[in-house]
Amino acid sequence: MKSLGYVLLTALSAAGLWAIGVRFSEGLAATHLTQHVPWGLWISLYIYFIGLSAGSFLLSTLIYVFGVRRFEPVGPLALLQALGCMMIGLFLIWVDLGKPSRFFNVFFYFNASSVLAWESVLYVLYTAIILAELFLLLRPALARRARDGVRPAWLYRTLAFGTNVPDEAWIARARRRVFALGLLGIPVAIGVHGGTGAIFAVVKSRPTWHTGLFPIVFLVSALASGGALLTFLTAATSSLPQDRKIDIVKGLARFTVGILALDLLLLVSEMLVVFYGGMPAHIAGWQQILFGPFWWVFWGVQLVLGAAVPLVLVAAPRTRSSVRWLGLAGALVVIGVVGVRLNVVVPAQIPLEFAGLPDAYHHTRFAPGYFPSLNEWLVGLGTVALFVWPFLLSRKVLPLEEAV
């Protein structure tokens, strides 16, 4: 089974590299993006992985800021997960740019009135906070491995800046610094993903997005998806003793479905307000989500697979104490949130600004509707596969469960 997984991962990585090459050689002509739908699959995956990252980081603050020691063994994994998901999200938004080589212009020609400009600054600060926390938490274990000659000793020696194992005074200072960094990281992480929601919320031409609730919805679903991914990865990869592992996975799964229930409450609340208000421009986007060509993404992927089934698995007596079933519940929520992000991005762009617009221009780039091209799918899946390799290597090499 593991060999089959590696074969699939290798195939997706190769296909992704090829598709990325095609995208840069042909430009956005390799996509099915149009003048009406300029944001598609890659933007959906971008906000999805940024949300996974922010949710994972905020979960780590439960341990290092608020003292929930029950989850301490998976704290470094949550930070590594936050870092990896951030890198995937940033790579996908870079690929989506019309001129990717100009990404640095956001810093060289900073526009203080741009939400995305401030987002870019927060991304840099957020990544630095995660790396600093990981260093402080892992340095003692890395130094011990370097001192004891554990292979690859050169890597441990490099990461720990030598073989001198920090003493208790250093560890005490490191814990205080991790607390301070976590405290600083809370508003930064909220800004990272709440700001992503604000990028959509300030688009006045898309009534489905133009609501003050959007940044809050993004944060809540980020916590749900981050908790779900940590539940799945802990269940699938942790080498903790079985009783400790079960306790952590159960706690994470319950936390996840609790946040998921809040997310569903916000969803129902928004739908009721929109349909009761009866404003056609607001209803049009939701009609696309609920009854449009891809209705099954909402009803099947988002609600059934990503919400109803996980809630049952965590609540049912036969499955709520099983690491495998709870890990599956986490994986299903992670998949379901992909549907959430697709429903956020695409359907709101389908209703035309005014009737007859397609008749004014006769070109495929002005055609209504959208479905991702093969290149878009391969770039998205291939990017995830390519970043799974360094995660697997890090999970194997780094002493995540020996952190201070």
N, C-alpha and C positions, 0 to 999 in steps of 0.2 A: 504493500500500500504506500509506504514511504517512497519507494523507488518510482512508482507511478506518479506521485506528487512532484518529484524532482523532474521527471520527464515533461510533465505538463508545464511546470514553471519555466523550464528551459525553452520549450516551444513558444510560450507566450512572450518570454523575454526576447527571443530572436524575432518574432513577429512584430513586437513593439519597436525594436531598433530599426527594422525595415520601414515600418509605418512612420516613425519619426523622421527618418531620412526622406521619405516621400513628401511629408508635410513641409520640410524645409526646402525641398527642391521645387515643389509645385505651389507653395504658399497655401493660402486658405482656399484655393480652388479645389484642394483635395477633400474639402468638407462639404456638407450640405447646408451650411449656414447661408442665410439670405439677408437682404436689406430689412426684412420684417423680423427675422429671428437671428440677430447677431450673436446671441449668447446661447450655446447649446450644451452638448454633453460634457465638454471639458470644463466649462464654467460650473456645471452641476457638480462634477467630481471635485473641482477646486474647493467650493464651499463645503462639500461633504468632508473632505480630509482636513480642512481648517477647523471644522466643527469637531471632528474626532480628536484633533490635537488639543484644542482648547478644553474640551470635556475631560480628556485624560489629565491635563495639567491641573485643572481645578480639583479633580479627584485626589491628586497627590497632595494638594494643600490640606485636605482633610487629615492627612497624617502629619505633615511637617509644620502646619500652622495651627490646626485645631486639635491636634493630639489624639486622633482616633487610631490608637496603636494596634487595633485589631488588624488593620490592613497594611501594617508597616512592611511585612515581607515583600509586598508587591509595589511598594512606592517607587523604587528605581525602575521597575518595568513600566509603570505608568509614565514616568518621565521619558524613558526611551521611546515609548509608544507615541508620546506627544511630539518628540523631536522628529521621528520618522514620518508621521502623518503630515507634519508641517512641511517637510521637504517635498513630499509627494504633491501636496497642494500648490506649493510655490512653483514646482516644475511644470505642472499642468497649466497654471495661469501664464507662465512664460511661453509655453508652446502655443497658447491661444492668441497671444499678442500678434497683431498684424506685422509688426517689425520687432521681433524679439531682441535684436541687438541694441535696441534703444531703451531697454528696461531701466538703465541707470539714470535716464533723464528725469525720472520722478524725484531723484535726489539732487541732481545738478540744477534743475529748474523747478524747485519746490514751489507748489501752489498751496498756500495755507488754507484756501477755501475748498480744497478737494478732499473728500472723505478718503479716497484711495491713496492719496499722498500720505496722510496721517497713518493709514493702515500700514503702509510700507515701512514707516519708521517704527511702528509697534512690532512689526514682524521681526525686525533686526533686534530690538530690545528683548522681545520674548524669547527668541532663539538663544541669545546670550545668557538669559536667566536660566534656561533649561540646562545648557552646557555647564554653567557654573555650579548648579545644584548637583548634577551628575558627578562632576569632578570631586566636590566636597564629600559626597556620600561614598564614592567608590575608591578614593585614593588610598585609605588604609589597606583595604583588601588587595588592591593592585600592587602596592608596595610589598606586602607580605609574599605575594606570588613571585614578584621579581626577586626578592631576597632568597626565596626557597628554590629558585631556578625552575619554576613551573613554565612549561612551554606555552606560547612563545614568550620567553623571558624578556626579549628585547622590546616587545610591544608593551608589556606591563611596566618595564623600566621607563620607557618613554612617556607613557600615560601618567605614571606616578611621579615623574621628575626625579627618578633615582630609586634606590632600594632602601632608604631609611624609612622605617615604619613610623608613622606619626604616633606621638604619645597621647595619653589621656587628655592632657591640656589642649592639644591641637584638636582632638576629636570634639571636646566640649565647645571650643570656639567654632568648629565647623558646623555643629548642630545649631548654634545661635545664628550663624550666617545663613544656613539653609532656611531657618525660620524667617529671617529678614527678607531673603530672596523670594520665598513663597508668598510672604505678605505683599511685597511689591508686585509679584507676578499676578495676584488676583485681579486688580484693576487692569493690568496689561492684558491678561487673557480675556477678560470681559470686553476690553476694547478691541482685541483681535477678532473675536467672532461676533460680538455685538456690532462692531463697526462693519463687518461683512454684511450683516443684516441691514445696516444703515445704507450701504451702497445701493441696495435694492429699494429701500423705503423712500429714498429721496428722489426716485425716478417718477416724477409726477405724471408722465405720459402713460404709465402702466398702473391703472387703479388697483389691480389686485395686489401690487407690491406697496402702494403708497399708503402705508398705515404705520402708526407709531408702535403697534404691537410686534412688528416684524423683528426688530433686534432682540426682543425678549423671547420670541418663539425660537430664534436661532440659538440662543444660549441654552434654553431648556432642552431642545433636541440634541445639542452638542453634549450636554451632560449625560443624556440617555445613551447616545451612541458611544461616547467615551467609556462609560461604565460597562456597556455591552461588550465592547472590544476587549477591555481588560478582563472581564469575566471569561470570555472565550479563550484568550491567550493564557490566562492563569490555569484554566482547566486543561488546556492542551499541552502546555510546555513546562509548567512548574514542577520542580523536583522536591517540593516540600513534603514532609511526612503526611500521610493520607488524611489523618484526622484534622491536621492544621489546614491542609488544602481544602477539604470539604467546608470547614468553617468559613474560610475566606471567600470561596466561590459562592456559598450561600448568601453571605453578607453582600457581596457585590451584585449578585442577581436580584436580591430584594431591593437594593438601592436603585438598580436600573429600572425595574418595573414600576417602582414608586415614581421616579421621574418621568417614565413613559406615560403613566396615568395622568400626570399633570400636563404633559404634552398633548395628550388626547383631549383633555378638558379645554385647553386653549384652542385646539382645532375646532371642536364643536362650537365653542363660543364665537369664534370668528365666522364660521359658516352661518350660524343663526342670525348674527347681526347683519351679514351681507344679504341674505335672502329675505329677511324681514324688512330691511331697508328698501329693497326693491329697485335700487339704482342699476339700470341696464349695464353701464360700463363696468361696475363692480361684479355683477352677476356673470358677465360673459366669460371672465377668466375661470371662475369656479365651475361653470357649466362645462368648460373644456376639461377641467380636472376630473369631474364626476362622471360626465357622459360623453366626452370627446372620443376620438379614435383610440386613445390609449387609456381608457377608463380602468382597464385591468391593473395598471400601475398603482392607482389609488386603492381600488377595492381589493385587489389580490396581493400585491407586493407590500404596500404600505400598511393596510389595515389587517388583513388576514395573516400573512406570513410574518410581517414585522411587528405586529402588536397582539392580535388575539392568541396566536399559537404560543408565543413566549409567555404571555400572562398565564395561560393554562399550565404550561410546563413548570413555572415557578410556584403556582398555587396548588397543583394536584399532589396529593399525598404520595403517589407512587414515583414521582419524578423530582420533587422539590429537595430531596436529599441526595440526589445522584449527580456526581461531578460531570458525567457525560451529558446528561439531559440538560443540566443548567448551562454547560458550555454551549450546547446546541441552541438553547434559548438566547444566549448572548450573540451567537453567530447570526441568528434570524433577525434580531433587532438591528444588527449592523447592516444586513442586507436590506431590511425594510427602510432604513433611513436613506439608502440610495434612492428608493422610490420617492421619499419625502423631498429630497433635493431636486430630483427631476421634475416633480410637480410644482416646486417653487419656481424654477427657472423657465421651463418651456411653455406650459399652457398660457401663462399671462401674456406671452408675446404673440400668440396665435390670432386673437381678435384684431382685425384691422382698424387703423385709426379712423378711416371713413370708407363707406361703401364705394365700390367701383375702383378702388386703388389698383388691383391687379390688372384691370383693363387699360390703365394708363401706361403701363410698361410691359413689353412683351419679351421677357428674358427670364431664364431660370433663377437668377439671383433676386428676382422680384416676385417669385411664386409664393403663394401662401402655404402655411404648413411647414413641418420640419420632422425629419427622422435622421438620426446620425448616419453618416457614411461609414463604409467598412474601415476607412482610414481612421475615423474618429474612434470607433470601437477598439481597433487594434492599438492605437496610441494610448487610450485610457487603460485598457487591460494590461498592455505591455509595460506601461510606466509603473503600475502597481507591482507587476511581477519583477521588474528590475530592482525596485526598492525592497522587495522581500528578501533578496539575497543578502544585502548588508545587515538587515534585521536578524536573519537566521544566524549569520556569522557573529553578530554582537551578542545575541542570546546565548550562543555557545561559548564564546570567549570571555565575555565580561562577567565578573563576579557579582551579578545583580542581587543574589540572595545572601551575600556576605557583607552588604553595606552597613555603615555605622548607624 
